[in-house]
């Protein structure tokens, strides 16, 4: 491996998924359990996008669970029935939140491998502290915190370890247009972008970031929205273009570190970035819930969300449930904490060195 005297940057994006909110229902306020059951079932029937892919017979679910709800059903019993009906979807964008006298939260998604390995936030923090420690051992200085980045200068040149608060635009100030790479650092030769724990954000933000790496204008992704109960009742196909942004774009070798705890808009970010010829993805496949979430509420005030769109790559491939595949599969495990070596980072550094 060549000595890493070139420039390296680690970008850690932590956030929550984009949500489209529905207008309040006219019949808001009724606590009738039968009416609330019907409202949720009908909304999913008309707008949920992946019954076939997730192999769920939604009408059969109605036949199974509707008889369990009567006018005497309590809030707690209704919540349990709705959760059981939604469970087979195993969709990370399906959420149900009860509020009022009875409170409860539910999400039917199977826990990602990354979260099974790093089951507590403390362990996730330990992994990223290990990443920084490994970088320091390879010649990078201690991280210096700035409003948007953790800066880790190299002893020969310099590098950055940037963590933004979300993959959405900050509420109080716009995201700097030079995020990650600027005209003030023209000597950069290598870049590693670390997004192994990122639950999503906004499409606008992902294109803001991806545009800083775009070599030219190209198709970013396609999308269509579920409009009715039929499996083919979708709106027209919409196409989002990826365009170079800023006065300077980084088009030299880039590695993107991912995991299956990389959700939603983050899935789409990986899909868009993978189209660029200088990008190589290392780690584990992303989670595979690419659509934005549709959020609305039941008449009794309970809020719920679901997937209502199909997202496609430029080649019209849908990665829902599968996630965006990697070039080199190197999932992190708890054993990394014991050995003191971030294996995914090691492979990323080796790959970058080979591409200089």
Rosetta blueprint (number, residue, H / E / L):
1 X L
2 X L
3 X L
4 X L
5 X L
6 X L
7 X L
8 X L
9 X E
10 X E
11 X E
12 X E
13 X E
14 X L
15 X L
16 X L
17 X L
18 X L
19 X E
20 X E
21 X E
22 X L
23 X L
24 X L
25 X L
26 X L
27 X L
28 X L
29 X L
30 X L
31 X L
32 X L
33 X H
34 X H
35 X H
36 X H
37 X H
38 X H
39 X H
40 X H
41 X H
42 X H
43 X H
44 X H
45 X H
46 X H
47 X H
48 X L
49 X L
50 X L
51 X L
52 X L
53 X L
54 X L
55 X L
56 X L
57 X L
58 X H
59 X H
60 X H
61 X H
62 X H
63 X H
64 X H
65 X H
66 X H
67 X H
68 X H
69 X L
70 X L
71 X L
72 X L
73 X L
74 X L
75 X H
76 X H
77 X H
78 X H
79 X H
80 X H
81 X H
82 X H
83 X H
84 X H
85 X H
86 X H
87 X H
88 X H
89 X H
90 X L
91 X L
92 X L
93 X L
94 X L
95 X E
96 X E
97 X E
98 X E
99 X L
100 X L
101 X L
102 X L
103 X L
104 X E
105 X E
106 X E
107 X E
108 X L
109 X L
110 X L
111 X L
112 X L
113 X H
114 X H
115 X H
116 X H
117 X H
118 X L
119 X L
120 X L
121 X H
122 X H
123 X H
124 X H
125 X H
126 X H
127 X H
128 X H
129 X H
130 X H
131 X H
132 X H
133 X H
134 X H
135 X H
136 X H
137 X H
138 X L
139 X L
140 X E
141 X L
142 X L
143 X L
144 X E
145 X E
146 X L
147 X L
148 X L
149 X L
150 X E
151 X E
152 X L
153 X L
154 X E
155 X L
156 X L
157 X L
158 X L
159 X L
160 X E
161 X E
162 X E
163 X E
164 X E
165 X L
166 X L
167 X E
168 X L
169 X L
170 X L
171 X L
172 X L
173 X L
174 X L
175 X L
176 X L
177 X L
178 X L
179 X L
180 X L
181 X L
182 X L
183 X H
184 X H
185 X H
186 X L
187 X L
188 X L
189 X L
190 X L
191 X E
192 X E
193 X E
194 X E
195 X L
196 X L
197 X E
198 X E
199 X L
200 X L
201 X E
202 X L
203 X H
204 X H
205 X H
206 X H
207 X H
208 X H
209 X H
210 X H
211 X L
212 X L
213 X L
214 X L
215 X L
216 X L
217 X L
218 X E
219 X E
220 X E
221 X E
222 X E
223 X E
224 X E
225 X E
226 X E
227 X L
228 X L
229 X L
230 X L
231 X L
232 X L
233 X L
234 X E
235 X L
236 X L
237 X L
238 X E
239 X E
240 X E
241 X E
242 X E
243 X L
244 X L
245 X L
246 X L
247 X L
248 X L
249 X L
250 X L
251 X L
252 X L
253 X L
254 X E
255 X E
256 X E
257 X E
258 X E
259 X L
260 X L
261 X E
262 X E
263 X L
264 X L
265 X H
266 X H
267 X H
268 X H
269 X H
270 X H
271 X H
272 X H
273 X H
274 X H
275 X L
276 X L
277 X L
278 X L
279 X E
280 X E
281 X E
282 X E
283 X E
284 X L
285 X L
286 X L
287 X L
288 X L
289 X L
290 X L
291 X L
292 X L
293 X E
294 X E
295 X E
296 X E
297 X E
298 X L
299 X L
300 X L
301 X L
302 X L
303 X E
304 X E
305 X E
306 X E
307 X E
308 X L
309 X E
310 X E
311 X E
312 X E
313 X L
314 X L
315 X L
316 X L
317 X L
318 X L
319 X L
320 X L
321 X L
322 X L
323 X L
324 X L
325 X L
326 X L
327 X L
328 X E
329 X E
330 X L
331 X L
332 X L
333 X L
334 X H
335 X H
336 X H
337 X H
338 X H
339 X H
340 X L
341 X L
342 X L
343 X H
344 X H
345 X H
346 X H
347 X H
348 X H
349 X H
350 X H
351 X H
352 X H
353 X H
354 X H
355 X L
356 X L
